[in-house]
Amino acid sequence: MLRLYEGVPEEQASALLGIAVERIRTVCDRSVATMRGTRSPTARWGRTRRSRAAP
């Protein structure tokens, strides 16, 4: 979100976080899609989260 909110370039965010530029793009794309509601949130390793029904 720093990249979108502050207008930080992908390369600068990558250097600050110590991760690849491609990873910055992937995380940003997934975050925006989740906020827009076009992608459902997933847990790690690709498993989908399931909400538990109230007892």
PyMOL commands that set and color helices and strands:
alter all, ss='L'
color gray80, all
select helices_A, chain A and resi 2-6+10-17+21-36+44-46
alter helices_A, ss='H'
color red, helices_A
deselect
rebuild
show_as cartoon
